[in-house]
Structure formats: structure tokens, C-alpha cells
């Protein structure tokens, strides 16, 4: 969830996971209240940063 969502019996904080049926998920995503949950598509840095090649003047 990108925003907080509350109802009579629950509250979901921004960043939380809300399980629902496909039609409700589609409405929330189209309204930009949520993004699809994809556990296996987390981008990770795998290459260390390039070494510094600048030289000091002086």
C-alpha cells in the first residue's frame, strides 16, 4: 500500500501488504493507492561502486 487504508475492523499502514481479490487489487492499483506485490522482483545491488579515479591538484 502506498497510503493508509482503514475500515471498520482493520487498518493498514503505508508500506503494508493488503491481501484482496483481483478486482479490488486492480481498483487500488489503478487509483495509485497500491502497487502490485512481487516478492521475487526486488532489485538488489550486486556490483560494487567504481573506484575513484580523480587526482588531487596541487
N, CA, C and O atoms as a printed pandas DataFrame, in Angstrom:
     atom_number atom_name residue_name chain_id  residue_number  x_coord  y_coord  z_coord
0              1         N          UNK        A               1    0.840   -1.174    0.000
1              2        CA          UNK        A               1    0.000    0.000    0.000
2              3         C          UNK        A               1    0.885    1.237    0.000
3              4         O          UNK        A               1    1.893    1.298    0.703
4              5         N          UNK        A               2    0.497    2.204   -0.787
5              6        CA          UNK        A               2    1.200    3.479   -0.815
6              7         C          UNK        A               2    0.589    4.468    0.164
7              8         O          UNK        A               2    1.233    5.448    0.536
8              9         N          UNK        A               3   -0.625    4.228    0.580
9             10        CA          UNK        A               3   -1.341    5.088    1.518
10            11         C          UNK        A               3   -1.933    4.224    2.621
11            12         O          UNK        A               3   -1.983    3.000    2.501
12            13         N          UNK        A               4   -2.379    4.864    3.695
13            14        CA          UNK        A               4   -3.061    4.128    4.749
14            15         C          UNK        A               4   -4.470    3.763    4.304
15            16         O          UNK        A               4   -5.106    4.517    3.566
16            17         N          UNK        A               5   -4.949    2.636    4.739
17            18        CA          UNK        A               5   -6.288    2.177    4.381
18            19         C          UNK        A               5   -6.936    1.651    5.653
19            20         O          UNK        A               5   -6.363    0.817    6.354
20            21         N          UNK        A               6   -8.138    2.146    5.946
21            22        CA          UNK        A               6   -8.804    1.684    7.165
22            23         C          UNK        A               6  -10.254    1.349    6.874
23            24         O          UNK        A               6  -10.866    1.876    5.944
24            25         N          UNK        A               7  -10.769    0.482    7.675
25            26        CA          UNK        A               7  -12.164    0.074    7.593
26            27         C          UNK        A               7  -12.700   -0.104    8.996
27            28         O          UNK        A               7  -12.013    0.218    9.965
28            29         N          UNK        A               8  -13.901   -0.607    9.124
29            30        CA          UNK        A               8  -14.479   -0.763   10.459
30            31         C          UNK        A               8  -13.710   -1.734   11.353
31            32         O          UNK        A               8  -13.753   -1.611   12.577
32            33         N          UNK        A               9  -13.012   -2.692   10.760
33            34        CA          UNK        A               9  -12.332   -3.707   11.575
34            35         C          UNK        A               9  -10.842   -3.839   11.293
35            36         O          UNK        A               9  -10.212   -4.758   11.814
36            37         N          UNK        A              10  -10.248   -2.947   10.480
37            38        CA          UNK        A              10   -8.822   -3.084   10.180
38            39         C          UNK        A              10   -8.197   -1.738    9.843
39            40         O          UNK        A              10   -8.894   -0.776    9.522
40            41         N          UNK        A              11   -6.884   -1.688    9.921
41            42        CA          UNK        A              11   -6.116   -0.531    9.483
42            43         C          UNK        A              11   -4.821   -1.048    8.871
43            44         O          UNK        A              11   -4.128   -1.864    9.478
44            45         N          UNK        A              12   -4.496   -0.580    7.683
45            46        CA          UNK        A              12   -3.263   -0.970    7.002
46            47         C          UNK        A              12   -2.434    0.290    6.824
47            48         O          UNK        A              12   -2.909    1.278    6.264
48            49         N          UNK        A              13   -1.200    0.257    7.298
49            50        CA          UNK        A              13   -0.313    1.406    7.200
50            51         C          UNK        A              13    0.322    1.463    5.813
51            52         O          UNK        A              13    0.397    0.441    5.131
52            53         N          UNK        A              14    0.781    2.638    5.384
53            54        CA          UNK        A              14    1.532    2.714    4.131
54            55         C          UNK        A              14    2.743    1.784    4.192
55            56         O          UNK        A              14    3.462    1.758    5.190
56            57         N          UNK        A              15    2.958    1.042    3.147
57            58        CA          UNK        A              15    4.031    0.054    3.102
58            59         C          UNK        A              15    3.578   -1.329    3.514
59            60         O          UNK        A              15    4.326   -2.297    3.372
60            61         N          UNK        A              16    2.370   -1.432    4.022
61            62        CA          UNK        A              16    1.846   -2.730    4.440
62            63         C          UNK        A              16    1.334   -3.536    3.256
63            64         O          UNK        A              16    1.161   -3.013    2.155
64            65         N          UNK        A              17    1.098   -4.807    3.502
65            66        CA          UNK        A              17    0.580   -5.707    2.475
66            67         C          UNK        A              17   -0.890   -5.966    2.774
67            68         O          UNK        A              17   -1.257   -6.320    3.894
68            69         N          UNK        A              18   -1.717   -5.787    1.765
69            70        CA          UNK        A              18   -3.161   -5.980    1.899
70            71         C          UNK        A              18   -3.584   -7.050    0.907
71            72         O          UNK        A              18   -3.511   -6.839   -0.304
72            73         N          UNK        A              19   -4.023   -8.190    1.407
73            74        CA          UNK        A              19   -4.460   -9.276    0.533
74            75         C          UNK        A              19   -5.937   -9.100    0.218
75            76         O          UNK        A              19   -6.762   -8.942    1.119
76            77         N          UNK        A              20   -6.263   -9.129   -1.072
77            78        CA          UNK        A              20   -7.651   -8.962   -1.509
78            79         C          UNK        A              20   -7.824   -9.693   -2.838
79            80         O          UNK        A              20   -6.875  -10.252   -3.386
80            81         N          UNK        A              21   -9.061   -9.675   -3.342
81            82        CA          UNK        A              21   -9.300  -10.344   -4.619
82            83         C          UNK        A              21   -8.760   -9.491   -5.775
83            84         O          UNK        A              21   -8.408   -8.328   -5.583
84            85         N          UNK        A              22   -8.700  -10.068   -6.944
85            86        CA          UNK        A              22   -8.100   -9.396   -8.103
86            87         C          UNK        A              22   -8.816   -8.117   -8.491
87            88         O          UNK        A              22   -8.162   -7.143   -8.864
88            89         N          UNK        A              23  -10.141   -8.088   -8.413
89            90        CA          UNK        A              23  -10.867   -6.890   -8.832
90            91         C          UNK        A              23  -10.591   -5.716   -7.887
91            92         O          UNK        A              23  -10.432   -4.583   -8.341
92            93         N          UNK        A              24  -10.533   -5.977   -6.585
93            94        CA          UNK        A              24  -10.232   -4.900   -5.637
94            95         C          UNK        A              24   -8.783   -4.449   -5.791
95            96         O          UNK        A              24   -8.490   -3.256   -5.709
96            97         N          UNK        A              25   -7.885   -5.393   -6.013
97            98        CA          UNK        A              25   -6.482   -5.042   -6.225
98            99         C          UNK        A              25   -6.326   -4.175   -7.465
99           100         O          UNK        A              25   -5.555   -3.216   -7.457
100          101         N          UNK        A              26   -7.038   -4.497   -8.515
101          102        CA          UNK        A              26   -6.977   -3.700   -9.743
102          103         C          UNK        A              26   -7.461   -2.279   -9.493
103          104         O          UNK        A              26   -6.850   -1.323   -9.971
104          105         N          UNK        A              27   -8.549   -2.132   -8.749
105          106        CA          UNK        A              27   -9.060   -0.785   -8.438
106          107         C          UNK        A              27   -8.052    0.010   -7.607
107          108         O          UNK        A              27   -7.832    1.192   -7.872
108          109         N          UNK        A              28   -7.443   -0.620   -6.612
109          110        CA          UNK        A              28   -6.463    0.088   -5.780
110          111         C          UNK        A              28   -5.225    0.488   -6.571
111          112         O          UNK        A              28   -4.688    1.579   -6.380
112          113         N          UNK        A              29   -4.772   -0.391   -7.457
113          114        CA          UNK        A              29   -3.589   -0.083   -8.276
114          115         C          UNK        A              29   -3.902    1.013   -9.284
115          116         O          UNK        A              29   -3.084    1.912   -9.481
116          117         N          UNK        A              30   -5.068    0.960   -9.926
117          118        CA          UNK        A              30   -5.449    1.987  -10.905
118          119         C          UNK        A              30   -5.630    3.352  -10.239
119          120         O          UNK        A              30   -5.374    4.382  -10.862
120          121         N          UNK        A              31   -6.066    3.367   -8.988
121          122        CA          UNK        A              31   -6.223    4.618   -8.252
122          123         C          UNK        A              31   -4.896    5.093   -7.662
123          124         O          UNK        A              31   -4.843    6.146   -7.026
124          125         N          UNK        A              32   -3.844    4.339   -7.863
125          126        CA          UNK        A              32   -2.496    4.628   -7.369
126          127         C          UNK        A              32   -2.439    4.664   -5.844
127          128         O          UNK        A              32   -1.667    5.424   -5.260
128          129         N          UNK        A              33   -3.261    3.835   -5.211
129          130        CA          UNK        A              33   -3.205    3.650   -3.769
130          131         C          UNK        A              33   -2.272    2.514   -3.407
131          132         O          UNK        A              33   -1.839    2.407   -2.260
132          133         N          UNK        A              34   -1.953    1.653   -4.386
133          134        CA          UNK        A              34   -1.140    0.464   -4.119
134          135         C          UNK        A              34   -0.316    0.123   -5.351
135          136         O          UNK        A              34   -0.570    0.609   -6.453
136          137         N          UNK        A              35    0.664   -0.714   -5.132
137          138        CA          UNK        A              35    1.456   -1.283   -6.223
138          139         C          UNK        A              35    1.381   -2.795   -6.089
139          140         O          UNK        A              35    1.188   -3.307   -4.986
140          141         N          UNK        A              36    1.530   -3.515   -7.188
141          142        CA          UNK        A              36    1.481   -4.979   -7.106
142          143         C          UNK        A              36    2.611   -5.509   -6.227
143          144         O          UNK        A              36    3.730   -4.997   -6.272
144          145         N          UNK        A              37    2.318   -6.521   -5.440
145          146        CA          UNK        A              37    3.321   -7.156   -4.589
146          147         C          UNK        A              37    4.054   -8.200   -5.408
147          148         O          UNK        A              37    3.442   -9.119   -5.952
148          149         N          UNK        A              38    5.362   -8.054   -5.494
149          150        CA          UNK        A              38    6.187   -9.011   -6.229
150          151         C          UNK        A              38    7.402   -9.324   -5.374
151          152         O          UNK        A              38    8.390   -8.589   -5.403
152          153         N          UNK        A              39    7.337  -10.399   -4.621
153          154        CA          UNK        A              39    8.397  -10.753   -3.684
154          155         C          UNK        A              39    9.698  -11.096   -4.388
155          156         O          UNK        A              39   10.775  -10.817   -3.860
156          157         N          UNK        A              40    9.620  -11.694   -5.567
157          158        CA          UNK        A              40   10.831  -12.147   -6.242
158          159         C          UNK        A              40   11.434  -11.112   -7.183
159          160         O          UNK        A              40   12.426  -11.409   -7.849
160          161         N          UNK        A              41   10.876   -9.914   -7.261
161          162        CA          UNK        A              41   11.389   -8.899   -8.180
162          163         C          UNK        A              41   12.063   -7.739   -7.447
163          164         O          UNK        A              41   12.034   -6.604   -7.923
164          165         N          UNK        A              42   12.668   -8.019   -6.294
165          166        CA          UNK        A              42   13.359   -6.977   -5.548
166          167         C          UNK        A              42   14.697   -6.715   -6.212
167          168         O          UNK        A              42   15.488   -7.636   -6.417
168          169         N          UNK        A              43   14.950   -5.463   -6.547
169          170        CA          UNK        A              43   16.206   -5.104   -7.190
170          171         C          UNK        A              43   17.294   -5.005   -6.129
171          172         O          UNK        A              43   17.111   -4.343   -5.107
172          173         N          UNK        A              44   18.397   -5.645   -6.364
173          174        CA          UNK        A              44   19.495   -5.633   -5.416
174          175         C          UNK        A              44   20.770   -5.189   -6.123
175          176         O          UNK        A              44   20.998   -5.519   -7.286
176          177         N          UNK        A              45   21.593   -4.439   -5.403
177          178        CA          UNK        A              45   22.884   -4.023   -5.944
178          179         C          UNK        A              45   23.832   -5.217   -5.859
179          180         O          UNK        A              45   24.005   -5.808   -4.793
180          181         N          UNK        A              46   24.433   -5.559   -6.972
181          182        CA          UNK        A              46   25.343   -6.708   -6.960
182          183         C          UNK        A              46   26.744   -6.334   -7.403
183          184         O          UNK        A              46   27.649   -7.165   -7.331
184          185         N          UNK        A              47   26.946   -5.112   -7.856
185          186        CA          UNK        A              47   28.255   -4.679   -8.324
186          187         C          UNK        A              47   28.739   -3.561   -7.401
187          188         O          UNK        A              47   27.995   -2.612   -7.152
188          189         N          UNK        A              48   29.969   -3.651   -6.887
189          190        CA          UNK        A              48   30.465   -2.568   -6.028
190          191         C          UNK        A              48   30.658   -1.293   -6.852
191          192         O          UNK        A              48   30.847   -1.366   -8.067
192          193         N          UNK        A              49   30.613   -0.142   -6.210
193          194        CA          UNK        A              49   30.792    1.098   -6.964
194          195         C          UNK        A              49   32.188    1.173   -7.595
195          196         O          UNK        A              49   33.136    0.555   -7.110
196          197         N          UNK        A              50   32.291    1.927   -8.663
197          198        CA          UNK        A              50   33.567    2.074   -9.365
198          199         C          UNK        A              50   34.571    2.807   -8.475
199          200         O          UNK        A              50   34.178    3.688   -7.710
200          201         N          UNK        A              51   35.868    2.459   -8.561
201          202        CA          UNK        A              51   36.871    3.155   -7.747
202          203         C          UNK        A              51   37.040    4.605   -8.206
203          204         O          UNK        A              51   36.849    4.925   -9.379
204          205         N          UNK        A              52   37.392    5.449   -7.287
205          206        CA          UNK        A              52   37.610    6.873   -7.581
206          207         C          UNK        A              52   38.892    7.022   -8.388
207          208         O          UNK        A              52   39.927    6.470   -8.013
208          209         N          UNK        A              53   38.834    7.764   -9.494
209          210        CA          UNK        A              53   39.997    7.928  -10.350
210          211         C          UNK        A              53   40.472    9.369  -10.427
211          212         O          UNK        A              53   41.459    9.658  -11.104
212          213         N          UNK        A              54   39.796   10.265   -9.753
213          214        CA          UNK        A              54   40.234   11.668   -9.784
214          215         C          UNK        A              54   41.505   11.817   -8.963
215          216         O          UNK        A              54   41.717   11.095   -7.989
216          217         N          UNK        A              55   42.345   12.758   -9.366
217          218        CA          UNK        A              55   43.589   13.018   -8.645
218          219         C          UNK        A              55   43.526   14.417   -8.054
219          220         O          UNK        A              55   42.914   15.318   -8.628
220          221         N          UNK        A              56   44.156   14.588   -6.920
221          222        CA          UNK        A              56   44.196   15.896   -6.284
222          223         C          UNK        A              56   45.112   16.814   -7.075
223          224         O          UNK        A              56   46.172   16.395   -7.541
224          225         N          UNK        A              57   44.702   18.064   -7.224
225          226        CA          UNK        A              57   45.557   19.056   -7.871
226          227         C          UNK        A              57   46.424   19.687   -6.784
227          228         O          UNK        A              57   45.969   19.921   -5.664
228          229         N          UNK        A              58   47.642   19.948   -7.124
229          230        CA          UNK        A              58   48.432   20.690   -6.150
230          231         C          UNK        A              58   49.742   20.201   -5.981
231          232         O          UNK        A              58   50.506   20.746   -5.184
